[in-house]
C-alpha cells in the first residue's frame, strides 16, 4: 500500500497524461490501491464492511467518470474518493495506535495515513474548484488532478511556494486547516509512538 501510494502520488499522476492510455493506467493503479485497502482491513470485520462499501462506490463512480464527465459525476467521483480514503485512513490509524510493540508496519501505517490525508485534501480542493470555478484558486489547471495533488502536499508540508494560491474564502480555510494538520500530525504521532514504545519496554521489564 505504501509503495503504491508513493508511486501513484509522486510518479504516475505527475508524469502520465490525463487522457488516453495514461488515464486508463492511472485508473488501474488507483483501483489496485482501493482493493489493497480492502485487503489490509480484511481481518477486522467492523472495518471491512464500511471500507468495502465506500470502495465499491468509489470504484464505480471513478470508472463511470471516464464515460460521463459531467460536473455532477466529477463531484460524485471526488466525494466518493474522499469518503473511502478518509475512512480507510481512520482504520489504518486505529490499527497503528492499538496496544502492542512498535513495529516497522506501524511506521508504514502512519506514513500511509499522512499520504492519504494529502490525497483527501486534493480531492476536497478539486470539489471547491468544481463549485467555484477559476475564482477559487490562482494559477491552477482545474482539469488536472496533479495540480491539486501538488497544491495539497505543498500545503500539508507547509512549504507554500506561492505559485498556486487559494482565493475563495472556503479554499483559504481548508488550506489553513490542512497546514495545521500537517504540523500537528507528525508531532502527535511521534509523541504517541514514543510513549507506546516506553510502555512496551516497561511491560517487558516487568515480565522479566
Secondary structure, DSSP 8 states (H G I E B T S, - for coil): -HHHHHHIIIIIHHHS-SSTHHHHHHHHHHHHHHHHHHHHTTT-HHHHHHHHHHHHHHHHHHHHTTT---HHHHHHHHHHHHHHHHHHHHHHHHHHTSSS---HHHHHHHHHHHHHHHHHHHHHHHHHHHHHGGGSEES--TT-HHHHHHHHHHHHTT---SSSEE-SHHHHHHHHHHHHHHHHHHHHHHHHHHHHHHHHHHHHHHH-
